Amino acid sequence: QCTNTSAFDYHPLDFICKTIRITNFIPKTLSYPKRRKTMSYTLHTPAGNFRAFKALIAAEYNGVSITIPEFDASVASALSPTGKAPVLQTKSGVIFESNAIARYIAKIRRDTGLTGNGSLVEEAIVDSWIDFSANNLELPACVWWYPTAGFMPFQKAAYEKAKTDLAAGLTILNNHLLDKTYLVNDQITLADITVVSALLYPMKLVCDKNFLKPFTNVVRWFTTCVNQKEFKDVVGAVQLCKKETTAPGQEAPKNDNKGGGGGKKKKGGDKKKEEAPAAAPAVVKKVEHPYKIMDKEAPSKFSMDAWKKTYSNGRDYAVTMATFWEVYDLEGYSLWQQDYNYNEDNKRIFMTANAVTGFQQRTDEIRKWSFGVMDVLGTEETTLEITGIWLIRGDTVKHMQDANDDANWYSWKMLAGKGTPLTDDVKAKVAAYWTSEEELEGKPIQDSKVFK
């Protein structure tokens, strides 16, 4: 059980990629200019680190230019006394610990009001909420969502306690926001930035509508903040969680309508009834997944597990693909090209790569029957495109779309399958999508993730 969040300073989305091909996960330099220019700083952080978001969003408000080099853990370890990221290099010295970094960036310009209205009292109130976030939100939030990202093992007792503790913290936050737009005054301060950053991944991955039902003030405040341009420039568009993401080994959560704060008891609900006990409810027959039914009624000789092992252990892509075509079952499995419909929204490489990671996480329900490679192509200066090719059981993507709502934001084109013959051109396209590491469709590959 996790008892110290400082042990988890590296962002878990990087660790998901243990079996994933990644090239240039983030650009060599990433700057956030706004308003007036100030001196430049270098932030060493893994891509998508929510602890780094605090400083980056503050930099957006203050017009501070921050360079993010390609992350090297050994460099960060050498710079920081704790050996952990994020760490900020300045001309005057090195600053470590994410809250200290965020405070430093926020204080570079007092006229933007990130640290309050200028009084010592209001600055202390901002600091109070930063401490509140660290002590009451970050720990339970991380214990809850880290296992879903594969960053720590799932433990039921820790999971249940994390949900209870996070609900307690959100209750305090919700009560405070009852008659307030922001945490401290009538504008966004570092307090809002810090708390939103701590809640970002929980709100996207695990805090579903049922859990958030008692916290309407928090949801209203959170959505107000993340829809500000300064937040969007760092974290992109934020979609609230619809269905709780589960960790490996975790049972699907029951929809008990308790929410974060529990439900109200009906009047007289504790009174014992003198009537005869009600008959036991009829046993509801469990509905099998369509793919399980397909496996029974139309079994395929193709082994998805065997193919995934072949792909993972292959040293020569040409040999690997030749093996695939030898065992591929055209009648039982289909090949699909996937293209994102809203590439114009992709502004930053690391945020686009995070979107791909989230898509694959939410496809876990059909992992046994699917395999795919998704790529981020292009550049930030032109267009960043999300594309991929998937091998899916059957001859439809409907079950993919049922399992993952995000699949509806993509266009799907069958390349081969039942009723669609396999051609040499399709073979070449699939091989390119599944094996290319530098360039695809004449565009540089910024990131590549394998779903297996």
Long-range contacts (C-beta under 8 A, 24 or more apart in sequence): 1-143, 1-155, 1-157, 1-158, 2-139, 2-142, 2-143, 2-146, 2-152, 2-158, 5-134, 5-138, 5-139, 5-142, 6-82, 6-84, 8-142, 8-146, 8-151, 8-152, 9-49, 9-51, 9-82, 9-84, 9-85, 9-86, 9-98, 10-46, 10-49, 10-73, 10-84, 10-85, 11-45, 11-46, 11-47, 11-48, 11-49, 11-50, 12-146, 12-149, 12-150, 12-151, 13-47, 13-48, 13-149, 13-354, 13-357, 14-46, 14-47, 14-48, 15-149, 15-150, 15-151, 16-149, 16-150, 16-151, 16-357, 16-361, 17-357, 17-449, 18-150, 19-312, 19-450, 19-452, 20-448, 20-449, 20-450, 21-437, 21-448, 21-449, 21-450, 22-447, 22-448, 22-449, 23-437, 23-438, 23-445, 23-446, 23-447, 23-448, 24-70, 24-349, 24-444, 24-445, 24-446, 24-447, 25-70, 25-71, 25-349, 25-350, 25-353, 25-446, 25-447, 26-68, 26-70, 26-71, 26-349, 26-350, 26-353, 27-68, 27-349, 27-350, 27-380, 27-446, 28-69, 28-70, 29-67, 29-68, 29-69, 30-66, 30-67, 30-68, 30-348, 30-350, 31-65, 31-66, 31-67, 32-56, 32-59, 32-60, 32-64, 32-65, 32-66, 32-233, 32-234, 33-63, 33-65, 34-59, 34-60, 34-61, 34-62, 34-63, 34-230, 35-62, 35-63, 36-63, 37-63, 37-65, 38-62, 38-63, 38-64, 38-65, 38-108, 38-109, 39-65, 39-90, 39-91, 40-65, 40-66, 40-67, 41-65, 41-66, 41-67, 41-88, 41-89, 41-90, 41-105, 42-66, 42-67, 42-68, 42-69, 42-88, 42-89, 43-67, 43-68, 43-86, 43-87, 43-88, 43-89, 43-101, 44-68, 44-69, 44-71, 44-72, 44-75, 44-76, 44-79, 44-85, 44-86, 44-87, 44-88, 44-89, 45-71, 45-76, 45-85, 45-86, 45-87, 46-71, 46-85, 47-71, 47-350, 47-353, 47-354, 48-350, 48-351, 48-353, 48-354, 48-357, 49-85, 49-86, 50-197, 50-198, 50-200, 50-201, 51-86, 51-98, 51-197, 52-85, 52-86, 52-98, 52-101, 53-193, 53-197, 53-200, 53-234, 53-235, 54-98, 54-99, 54-101, 54-102, 54-190, 54-193, 54-194, 54-197, 55-86, 55-88, 55-98, 55-101, 55-102, 55-104, 55-105, 56-234, 57-193, 57-197, 57-230, 57-231, 57-234, 57-235, 58-102, 58-105, 58-106, 58-114, 58-190, 58-193, 59-105, 60-229, 60-230, 60-231, 60-233, 60-234, 61-106, 61-112, 61-114, 61-188, 61-230, 62-105, 62-106, 62-108, 62-109, 62-112, 62-114, 63-109, 64-105, 64-108, 64-109, 66-105, 99-130, 99-134, 99-194, 102-130, 102-190, 102-193, 102-194, 103-127, 103-130, 103-190, 106-190, 106-193, 113-185, 113-187, 113-189, 114-188, 114-189, 114-190, 114-193, 115-189, 115-190, 116-184, 116-185, 116-189, 117-185, 122-184, 122-185, 125-184, 125-191, 126-184, 126-189, 126-190, 126-191, 128-191, 129-183, 129-184, 129-191, 129-194, 129-195, 130-190, 130-191, 130-194, 132-169, 132-172, 132-195, 133-194, 133-195, 133-198, 134-198, 136-165, 136-168, 136-169, 136-172, 137-166, 137-169, 137-170, 137-173, 137-195, 137-198, 137-199, 138-198, 139-165, 140-164, 140-165, 140-166, 140-169, 141-166, 141-198, 141-199, 141-201, 141-202, 144-202, 144-206, 145-201, 145-202, 145-205, 145-206, 145-245, 147-247, 147-248, 147-250, 148-205, 148-206, 148-245, 148-246, 148-247, 148-361, 149-201, 149-205, 149-361, 150-247, 150-248, 153-249, 154-247, 154-248, 154-249, 154-250, 156-250, 159-247, 159-250, 163-211, 163-260, 166-202, 166-207, 166-260, 167-211, 167-214, 167-260, 167-261, 170-215, 170-218, 170-260, 171-214, 171-215, 171-260, 171-261, 173-215, 173-217, 173-218, 174-214, 174-215, 174-216, 174-217, 174-218, 175-217, 177-217, 177-218, 177-220, 177-221, 178-217, 180-221, 181-221, 181-224, 182-221, 182-225, 183-221, 188-225, 188-228, 188-230, 192-221, 192-225, 193-225, 193-231, 196-222, 196-225, 196-226, 196-231, 200-226, 200-235, 200-238, 203-238, 203-240, 203-241, 204-238, 204-239, 204-240, 204-241, 204-358, 205-241, 205-244, 205-245, 205-358, 205-361, 206-241, 206-244, 206-245, 207-240, 207-241, 207-244, 207-260, 208-241, 208-242, 208-243, 208-244, 209-240, 209-241, 209-242, 210-255, 210-257, 210-258, 210-259, 211-244, 211-259, 211-260, 212-240, 212-259, 212-260, 213-259, 213-260, 214-259, 214-260, 214-261, 214-262, 215-260, 215-261, 233-347, 235-351, 236-345, 236-347, 236-348, 236-351, 236-352, 236-354, 236-355, 237-345, 242-405, 243-362, 243-405, 245-361, 245-362, 245-364, 246-364, 289-365, 290-394, 290-399, 291-366, 291-368, 291-369, 291-393, 291-394, 291-399, 294-393, 294-394, 295-393, 298-332, 299-332, 300-329, 300-331, 300-332, 300-333, 300-393, 301-327, 301-329, 301-332, 302-327, 302-328, 302-329, 302-332, 302-333, 303-327, 304-368, 304-369, 304-370, 304-371, 304-391, 304-393, 307-371, 307-391, 308-371, 308-452, 311-371, 311-434, 311-450, 311-452, 312-452, 317-431, 317-434, 317-435, 320-435, 321-427, 321-430, 321-431, 321-434, 321-435, 325-427, 328-422, 330-416, 330-417, 330-418, 330-421, 330-422, 331-418, 332-393, 332-394, 333-391, 333-392, 333-393, 333-394, 333-417, 334-391, 334-392, 334-394, 334-395, 334-396, 334-414, 334-415, 334-416, 334-417, 334-418, 334-420, 335-389, 335-390, 335-391, 335-392, 335-414, 335-415, 335-416, 335-417, 335-422, 335-426, 335-430, 336-389, 336-390, 336-392, 336-397, 336-412, 336-413, 336-414, 336-415, 337-387, 337-388, 337-389, 337-412, 337-413, 337-415, 337-429, 337-433, 338-372, 338-374, 338-387, 338-388, 338-389, 338-390, 338-410, 338-411, 338-412, 339-385, 339-386, 339-387, 339-410, 339-411, 339-413, 340-385, 340-386, 340-387, 340-409, 340-410, 341-409, 341-410, 341-411, 342-409, 343-383, 343-384, 343-385, 343-386, 344-383, 346-376, 346-383, 346-384, 346-385, 346-386, 347-380, 347-384, 348-380, 348-384, 349-376, 349-380, 349-384, 349-446, 349-447, 352-376, 352-384, 352-386, 352-446, 352-447, 353-446, 353-447, 353-449, 355-386, 356-386, 356-447, 356-449, 357-449, 358-406, 359-404, 359-406, 359-407, 360-449, 360-451, 362-403, 362-404, 362-405, 362-406, 363-400, 363-403, 363-404, 363-407, 363-451, 365-403, 365-404, 366-392, 366-393, 366-399, 366-400, 366-403, 367-451, 367-452, 369-393, 369-399, 370-400, 370-451, 371-451, 371-452, 372-450, 372-451, 373-433, 373-434, 373-448, 373-449, 373-450, 373-451, 374-448, 374-449, 374-451, 375-433, 375-436, 375-440, 375-445, 375-447, 375-448, 375-449, 376-445, 376-446, 376-447, 376-448, 377-440, 377-441, 377-443, 377-444, 377-445, 377-446, 378-443, 378-444, 378-446, 379-444, 379-446, 384-446, 385-443, 386-410, 387-433, 387-440, 387-441, 388-433, 389-415, 389-429, 389-430, 389-433, 389-434, 390-451, 395-419
